[in-house]
Amino acid sequence: MSEIIEVRRPKSPSATYIPVSLDLDPQKSVREAAAAILSNSQIQQIDLVFKNAAVTSIPERQLSPEGIEMQFATNHIGHFLFTNLIMPKILAAAKSNPKGTTRIINLSSRGTVYSPVRFQTSTLTR
């Protein structure tokens, strides 16, 4: 994360950068990280969310504590849940920033080309 901050800092030197590291599974970890952000009085708004995390090549099928296939839980549900939980501070930024400058960036890979998501079941048992 420090590398990303160092790339961004010259472009926005007055910005405050607060990196947050979290485990995208179990959902309890996601909820705790979001709660910490929402309760942090230093964070009035969130101008940029950069999400880049995934698990791949799990040798045997594993389920999250919530009963969701591990890759799907981590790579999709965790990101979705986290973003939605911190949305009040993202929306606060969108209200005070110039239109189109508040961003949510989802970085992913071409992994779904080789192993597409099967939406028939969240536990991916088929």
Secondary structure, 3 states (H helix, E strand, C coil): CHHHHHHHCCCCCCCCCCCCCCCCCCHHHHHHHHHHHHHCCCCCCCCEEEECCCCCCCCCCCECCCCCEHHHHHHHHHHHHHHHHCHHHHHHHHHHCCCCCCEEEECCCCHHHHCCCCCCCCCCCC
